[in-house]
Amino acid sequence: MHFNFDWSTGQVLWTLTFAALLVLLVVLLGRDRTRRFKWFTISIVLVTLRLLASRMLFGRLAPLTASEIFITLADLATIVSLLVVAELAWRAFGGAQRRTWIIGTLAVLAVGAGVLAVWGPWPAWKTLTADSQLAVLRLMQMAAQKGSMLSDVLTVELGLLVVVFGRRFKAGWRSHTQRIVIGLSTAAMAQLAVQGVWELIALKAVPHSQAEYERILGLREKLFNANEVAYVAVLVWWIVCLWIDEPKAAVAGVPVYVAADATVAEIPASVDAEGAAAETDAASESAERENAR
């Protein structure tokens, strides 16, 4: 028996990505991770919505209407991705001093702004200020592209900081915060690498025939498929890591659960009762000594 599945690589990757996103949402909701990672959960919902919209609406709407919908969703996703970076940074380094926070934030933003300034072309000022619907869409598209790149650069920087300094604060080894940041950094690095490689190819490649042009387009599709494979791997990583609870720590010799955002561990009732009994005995002995005097 021979099975014939007439699916392209893009369709297979779309199906795997959509299924992985749905499973991740089930894990986030079922394991009560949304309470700690609200913006991360919202970002996953938005990615799922954009993926579904691309499949259901592409080619079925007027080009201008479709552009308005997809560019608006892209701008919204960019804003949410920046909020995710801020949320994870606070979860990881919330215990740092204010001075350290300010210096670190300014340094990270400076690097991100530098990369954003030198990477990729910027449109002319007349294009940005033109009074037309197409000009507004171009401005929104540029904001989505540049904002997405800034978010990727900031995510990579945050990943490096968490790996190096996370254990000193609230993003220790095998914590959910650290694992989410590692996954985001991996996806961001893959995205930046694919974008950089494609820009180099587009600048240097000069097709002289239809066959060469199709070969370049095929290479572009392979690059984007590789990026999708990396993202599916990151989704699987998040599903496994967020399903498993964080490690336990020992307080007063009794193992208790310590949340990544907790600053003080809760002392077990038995230990607290023993301490209270010891204090009562000490007070009784002191009173007896005073009466004896």
C-alpha beads as a LAMMPS data file, in Angstrom:
LAMMPS data file: protein, C-alpha beads

293 atoms
292 bonds

1 atom types
1 bond types

-500.0 500.0 xlo xhi
-500.0 500.0 ylo yhi
-500.0 500.0 zlo zhi

Masses

1 110.0

Atoms # bond

1 1 1 0.000 0.000 0.000
2 1 1 1.364 3.393 -0.997
3 1 1 0.270 6.628 0.638
4 1 1 0.310 9.731 -1.506
5 1 1 0.279 12.989 0.482
6 1 1 0.330 15.907 -1.911
7 1 1 1.682 18.352 0.666
8 1 1 4.495 20.789 0.120
9 1 1 7.229 21.471 2.664
10 1 1 5.605 24.785 3.551
11 1 1 2.251 23.120 4.258
12 1 1 3.862 20.488 6.473
13 1 1 5.766 23.123 8.440
14 1 1 2.634 25.254 8.777
15 1 1 0.707 22.297 10.174
16 1 1 3.462 21.364 12.616
17 1 1 3.851 24.961 13.785
18 1 1 0.121 25.468 14.289
19 1 1 -0.234 22.168 16.181
20 1 1 2.761 22.984 18.398
21 1 1 1.339 26.437 19.175
22 1 1 -1.992 24.910 20.225
23 1 1 -0.248 22.363 22.466
24 1 1 1.871 25.125 24.014
25 1 1 -1.249 27.151 24.794
26 1 1 -2.791 24.091 26.446
27 1 1 0.337 23.693 28.592
28 1 1 0.401 27.384 29.535
29 1 1 -3.253 27.324 30.565
30 1 1 -3.367 23.826 32.039
31 1 1 -0.197 24.167 34.114
32 1 1 -1.114 27.701 35.239
33 1 1 1.913 29.388 33.677
34 1 1 -0.134 32.299 32.364
35 1 1 -0.234 33.933 35.784
36 1 1 3.518 34.522 35.752
37 1 1 4.065 34.979 32.014
38 1 1 1.053 36.986 30.834
39 1 1 2.664 38.817 27.931
40 1 1 4.437 35.677 26.761
41 1 1 1.085 33.891 26.651
42 1 1 -0.481 36.802 24.770
43 1 1 2.375 36.683 22.261
44 1 1 1.772 32.977 21.615
45 1 1 -1.953 33.668 21.103
46 1 1 -1.104 36.452 18.658
47 1 1 1.347 34.269 16.718
48 1 1 -1.324 31.589 16.452
49 1 1 -3.869 34.142 15.237
50 1 1 -1.479 35.514 12.602
51 1 1 -0.640 32.018 11.402
52 1 1 -4.318 31.132 11.075
53 1 1 -5.125 34.427 9.353
54 1 1 -2.363 33.899 6.817
55 1 1 -3.876 30.559 5.875
56 1 1 -7.538 31.566 5.899
57 1 1 -7.397 35.086 4.425
58 1 1 -4.450 35.104 2.038
59 1 1 -5.664 35.283 -1.566
60 1 1 -9.302 35.622 -0.520
61 1 1 -9.376 39.366 0.129
62 1 1 -8.574 42.420 -1.901
63 1 1 -4.809 43.126 -1.832
64 1 1 -5.203 46.458 -0.034
65 1 1 -7.544 45.035 2.606
66 1 1 -5.285 42.048 3.201
67 1 1 -2.280 44.362 3.548
68 1 1 -4.079 46.457 6.151
69 1 1 -4.989 43.401 8.219
70 1 1 -1.595 41.699 8.076
71 1 1 0.431 44.877 8.674
72 1 1 -1.772 45.816 11.633
73 1 1 -1.275 42.361 13.138
74 1 1 2.474 42.663 12.523
75 1 1 2.611 46.011 14.355
76 1 1 0.629 44.586 17.249
77 1 1 2.922 41.555 17.406
78 1 1 5.969 43.841 17.495
79 1 1 4.596 45.800 20.448
80 1 1 3.754 42.606 22.320
81 1 1 7.218 41.127 21.624
82 1 1 8.855 44.187 23.202
83 1 1 6.579 43.801 26.238
84 1 1 7.608 40.132 26.454
85 1 1 11.267 41.174 26.599
86 1 1 10.461 43.625 29.404
87 1 1 8.433 40.990 31.288
88 1 1 11.172 38.363 31.110
89 1 1 13.859 40.882 32.026
90 1 1 11.878 41.804 35.136
91 1 1 11.324 38.144 35.999
92 1 1 15.026 37.411 35.610
93 1 1 16.579 40.495 37.223
94 1 1 13.814 41.900 39.393
95 1 1 16.024 41.672 42.472
96 1 1 18.799 43.836 41.040
97 1 1 19.486 47.292 42.403
98 1 1 17.961 50.302 40.673
99 1 1 21.355 51.584 39.542
100 1 1 22.207 48.215 38.001
101 1 1 18.818 48.156 36.271
102 1 1 19.302 51.614 34.763
103 1 1 22.852 50.966 33.555
104 1 1 21.980 47.556 32.132
105 1 1 18.837 48.808 30.388
106 1 1 20.643 51.737 28.786
107 1 1 23.504 49.507 27.625
108 1 1 21.149 46.915 26.098
109 1 1 19.056 49.595 24.369
110 1 1 22.179 51.310 23.040
111 1 1 23.385 48.097 21.399
112 1 1 19.926 47.430 19.982
113 1 1 19.613 50.963 18.595
114 1 1 23.088 50.710 17.023
115 1 1 22.251 47.467 15.249
116 1 1 18.922 48.884 14.113
117 1 1 20.588 52.008 12.701
118 1 1 23.187 50.209 10.580
119 1 1 21.208 47.131 9.503
120 1 1 19.006 47.514 6.472
121 1 1 17.908 50.521 4.433
122 1 1 15.678 53.274 5.712
123 1 1 13.029 54.868 3.457
124 1 1 13.290 58.473 2.336
125 1 1 11.699 61.154 4.477
126 1 1 9.312 62.143 1.676
127 1 1 8.011 58.588 1.575
128 1 1 7.329 58.608 5.298
129 1 1 5.538 61.971 5.272
130 1 1 3.454 61.456 2.130
131 1 1 -0.259 61.958 2.719
132 1 1 -1.790 58.820 1.262
133 1 1 -3.106 55.456 2.397
134 1 1 -0.222 53.591 0.791
135 1 1 2.285 55.842 2.561
136 1 1 0.628 55.065 5.894
137 1 1 0.820 51.340 5.169
138 1 1 4.496 51.661 4.220
139 1 1 5.169 53.495 7.485
140 1 1 3.338 50.808 9.472
141 1 1 5.236 48.090 7.622
142 1 1 8.561 49.764 8.328
143 1 1 7.630 50.075 12.015
144 1 1 6.797 46.359 12.119
145 1 1 10.048 45.354 10.405
146 1 1 12.348 47.608 12.420
147 1 1 10.504 46.892 15.649
148 1 1 10.735 43.159 15.054
149 1 1 14.457 43.441 14.415
150 1 1 14.919 45.506 17.583
151 1 1 12.979 42.926 19.560
152 1 1 15.161 40.112 18.164
153 1 1 18.380 41.947 19.052
154 1 1 17.146 42.754 22.576
155 1 1 16.064 39.134 23.030
156 1 1 19.504 37.840 22.074
157 1 1 21.123 40.284 24.494
158 1 1 18.731 39.252 27.263
159 1 1 19.512 35.596 26.594
160 1 1 23.231 36.212 27.018
161 1 1 22.647 38.147 30.251
162 1 1 20.398 35.423 31.671
163 1 1 22.885 32.668 30.870
164 1 1 25.788 34.598 32.423
165 1 1 24.139 36.348 35.397
166 1 1 20.796 34.584 35.801
167 1 1 21.840 32.393 38.722
168 1 1 22.654 35.439 40.848
169 1 1 19.099 36.716 40.594
170 1 1 15.793 35.003 39.725
171 1 1 16.644 33.077 36.554
172 1 1 18.621 30.161 37.898
173 1 1 19.358 26.921 36.159
174 1 1 16.259 25.109 34.857
175 1 1 13.911 27.906 35.890
176 1 1 10.999 28.627 33.573
177 1 1 12.211 32.178 33.020
178 1 1 15.617 30.989 31.849
179 1 1 14.157 28.352 29.548
180 1 1 11.696 30.740 27.934
181 1 1 14.487 33.254 27.342
182 1 1 16.744 30.568 25.855
183 1 1 13.987 29.547 23.447
184 1 1 13.253 33.132 22.457
185 1 1 16.959 33.852 21.940
186 1 1 17.350 30.780 19.746
187 1 1 14.380 31.786 17.594
188 1 1 15.649 35.377 17.389
189 1 1 19.140 34.308 16.343
190 1 1 17.699 32.044 13.652
191 1 1 15.513 34.871 12.392
192 1 1 18.396 37.363 12.286
193 1 1 20.702 34.836 10.611
194 1 1 18.180 34.021 7.880
195 1 1 17.436 37.694 7.314
196 1 1 21.120 38.576 7.086
197 1 1 21.954 35.743 4.705
198 1 1 19.029 36.562 2.435
199 1 1 19.952 40.245 2.300
200 1 1 23.505 39.320 1.247
201 1 1 22.183 37.007 -1.446
202 1 1 19.693 39.597 -2.702
203 1 1 22.409 42.245 -2.956
204 1 1 25.003 40.131 -4.739
205 1 1 22.846 37.825 -6.856
206 1 1 22.221 39.081 -10.386
207 1 1 20.161 36.506 -12.316
208 1 1 20.779 36.387 -16.050
209 1 1 18.065 33.897 -16.892
210 1 1 14.742 32.613 -15.678
211 1 1 16.410 29.457 -14.369
212 1 1 18.835 31.467 -12.191
213 1 1 15.980 33.587 -10.902
214 1 1 13.994 30.496 -9.926
215 1 1 17.070 29.011 -8.261
216 1 1 17.447 32.136 -6.111
217 1 1 13.774 31.992 -5.140
218 1 1 14.197 28.329 -4.255
219 1 1 17.131 29.190 -2.020
220 1 1 15.012 31.851 -0.323
221 1 1 12.295 29.301 0.357
222 1 1 14.828 26.882 1.851
223 1 1 16.149 29.584 4.171
224 1 1 12.674 30.446 5.379
225 1 1 11.836 26.759 5.835
226 1 1 14.974 26.342 7.947
227 1 1 13.803 29.227 10.102
228 1 1 10.418 27.544 10.520
229 1 1 12.099 24.279 11.550
230 1 1 14.082 26.156 14.210
231 1 1 10.878 27.743 15.519
232 1 1 9.100 24.378 15.711
233 1 1 12.062 23.034 17.715
234 1 1 11.769 26.020 20.080
235 1 1 8.037 25.360 20.516
236 1 1 8.736 21.739 21.446
237 1 1 11.389 22.945 23.912
238 1 1 8.859 25.268 25.567
239 1 1 6.193 22.558 25.717
240 1 1 8.500 20.147 27.538
241 1 1 10.108 22.715 29.846
242 1 1 6.890 24.470 30.867
243 1 1 5.116 21.182 31.493
244 1 1 7.763 20.206 34.055
245 1 1 7.747 22.063 37.372
246 1 1 10.783 24.043 38.416
247 1 1 13.366 22.431 40.735
248 1 1 12.918 22.285 44.501
249 1 1 15.107 23.813 47.168
250 1 1 15.639 22.867 50.813
251 1 1 14.630 25.201 53.643
252 1 1 15.466 24.105 57.211
253 1 1 16.166 20.618 55.933
254 1 1 12.661 20.206 54.486
255 1 1 12.254 20.308 50.674
256 1 1 9.759 22.964 49.584
257 1 1 8.783 24.399 46.237
258 1 1 10.343 27.746 45.415
259 1 1 8.836 29.782 42.593
260 1 1 11.168 31.676 40.319
261 1 1 9.625 35.015 41.305
262 1 1 9.524 34.294 45.040
263 1 1 11.849 36.241 47.292
264 1 1 11.140 34.479 50.597
265 1 1 10.464 30.761 50.885
266 1 1 7.541 29.669 53.018
267 1 1 8.620 27.787 56.165
268 1 1 6.780 24.501 56.740
269 1 1 4.272 24.420 59.584
270 1 1 6.162 21.661 61.445
271 1 1 9.378 23.673 61.490
272 1 1 7.507 26.795 62.596
273 1 1 5.804 24.850 65.420
274 1 1 9.123 23.505 66.663
275 1 1 10.554 27.004 66.714
276 1 1 7.583 28.334 68.684
277 1 1 7.889 25.493 71.211
278 1 1 11.572 26.220 71.670
279 1 1 10.855 29.899 72.329
280 1 1 8.169 28.952 74.892
281 1 1 10.571 26.644 76.789
282 1 1 13.239 29.351 76.844
283 1 1 10.739 31.885 78.254
284 1 1 9.644 29.416 80.963
285 1 1 13.222 28.767 82.058
286 1 1 13.901 32.503 82.243
287 1 1 10.803 33.049 84.415
288 1 1 11.829 30.246 86.811
289 1 1 15.263 31.811 87.224
290 1 1 13.736 35.178 88.092
291 1 1 11.447 33.602 90.743
292 1 1 14.381 31.739 92.251
293 1 1 16.230 35.039 92.688

Bonds

1 1 1 2
2 1 2 3
3 1 3 4
4 1 4 5
5 1 5 6
6 1 6 7
7 1 7 8
8 1 8 9
9 1 9 10
10 1 10 11
11 1 11 12
12 1 12 13
13 1 13 14
14 1 14 15
15 1 15 16
16 1 16 17
17 1 17 18
18 1 18 19
19 1 19 20
20 1 20 21
21 1 21 22
22 1 22 23
23 1 23 24
24 1 24 25
25 1 25 26
26 1 26 27
27 1 27 28
28 1 28 29
29 1 29 30
30 1 30 31
31 1 31 32
32 1 32 33
33 1 33 34
34 1 34 35
35 1 35 36
36 1 36 37
37 1 37 38
38 1 38 39
39 1 39 40
40 1 40 41
41 1 41 42
42 1 42 43
43 1 43 44
44 1 44 45
45 1 45 46
46 1 46 47
47 1 47 48
48 1 48 49
49 1 49 50
50 1 50 51
51 1 51 52
52 1 52 53
53 1 53 54
54 1 54 55
55 1 55 56
56 1 56 57
57 1 57 58
58 1 58 59
59 1 59 60
60 1 60 61
61 1 61 62
62 1 62 63
63 1 63 64
64 1 64 65
65 1 65 66
66 1 66 67
67 1 67 68
68 1 68 69
69 1 69 70
70 1 70 71
71 1 71 72
72 1 72 73
73 1 73 74
74 1 74 75
75 1 75 76
76 1 76 77
77 1 77 78
78 1 78 79
79 1 79 80
80 1 80 81
81 1 81 82
82 1 82 83
83 1 83 84
84 1 84 85
85 1 85 86
86 1 86 87
87 1 87 88
88 1 88 89
89 1 89 90
90 1 90 91
91 1 91 92
92 1 92 93
93 1 93 94
94 1 94 95
95 1 95 96
96 1 96 97
97 1 97 98
98 1 98 99
99 1 99 100
100 1 100 101
101 1 101 102
102 1 102 103
103 1 103 104
104 1 104 105
105 1 105 106
106 1 106 107
107 1 107 108
108 1 108 109
109 1 109 110
110 1 110 111
111 1 111 112
112 1 112 113
113 1 113 114
114 1 114 115
115 1 115 116
116 1 116 117
117 1 117 118
118 1 118 119
119 1 119 120
120 1 120 121
121 1 121 122
122 1 122 123
123 1 123 124
124 1 124 125
125 1 125 126
126 1 126 127
127 1 127 128
128 1 128 129
129 1 129 130
130 1 130 131
131 1 131 132
132 1 132 133
133 1 133 134
134 1 134 135
135 1 135 136
136 1 136 137
137 1 137 138
138 1 138 139
139 1 139 140
140 1 140 141
141 1 141 142
142 1 142 143
143 1 143 144
144 1 144 145
145 1 145 146
146 1 146 147
147 1 147 148
148 1 148 149
149 1 149 150
150 1 150 151
151 1 151 152
152 1 152 153
153 1 153 154
154 1 154 155
155 1 155 156
156 1 156 157
157 1 157 158
158 1 158 159
159 1 159 160
160 1 160 161
161 1 161 162
162 1 162 163
163 1 163 164
164 1 164 165
165 1 165 166
166 1 166 167
167 1 167 168
168 1 168 169
169 1 169 170
170 1 170 171
171 1 171 172
172 1 172 173
173 1 173 174
174 1 174 175
175 1 175 176
176 1 176 177
177 1 177 178
178 1 178 179
179 1 179 180
180 1 180 181
181 1 181 182
182 1 182 183
183 1 183 184
184 1 184 185
185 1 185 186
186 1 186 187
187 1 187 188
188 1 188 189
189 1 189 190
190 1 190 191
191 1 191 192
192 1 192 193
193 1 193 194
194 1 194 195
195 1 195 196
196 1 196 197
197 1 197 198
198 1 198 199
199 1 199 200
200 1 200 201
201 1 201 202
202 1 202 203
203 1 203 204
204 1 204 205
205 1 205 206
206 1 206 207
207 1 207 208
208 1 208 209
209 1 209 210
210 1 210 211
211 1 211 212
212 1 212 213
213 1 213 214
214 1 214 215
215 1 215 216
216 1 216 217
217 1 217 218
218 1 218 219
219 1 219 220
220 1 220 221
221 1 221 222
222 1 222 223
223 1 223 224
224 1 224 225
225 1 225 226
226 1 226 227
227 1 227 228
228 1 228 229
229 1 229 230
230 1 230 231
231 1 231 232
232 1 232 233
233 1 233 234
234 1 234 235
235 1 235 236
236 1 236 237
237 1 237 238
238 1 238 239
239 1 239 240
240 1 240 241
241 1 241 242
242 1 242 243
243 1 243 244
244 1 244 245
245 1 245 246
246 1 246 247
247 1 247 248
248 1 248 249
249 1 249 250
250 1 250 251
251 1 251 252
252 1 252 253
253 1 253 254
254 1 254 255
255 1 255 256
256 1 256 257
257 1 257 258
258 1 258 259
259 1 259 260
260 1 260 261
261 1 261 262
262 1 262 263
263 1 263 264
264 1 264 265
265 1 265 266
266 1 266 267
267 1 267 268
268 1 268 269
269 1 269 270
270 1 270 271
271 1 271 272
272 1 272 273
273 1 273 274
274 1 274 275
275 1 275 276
276 1 276 277
277 1 277 278
278 1 278 279
279 1 279 280
280 1 280 281
281 1 281 282
282 1 282 283
283 1 283 284
284 1 284 285
285 1 285 286
286 1 286 287
287 1 287 288
288 1 288 289
289 1 289 290
290 1 290 291
291 1 291 292
292 1 292 293
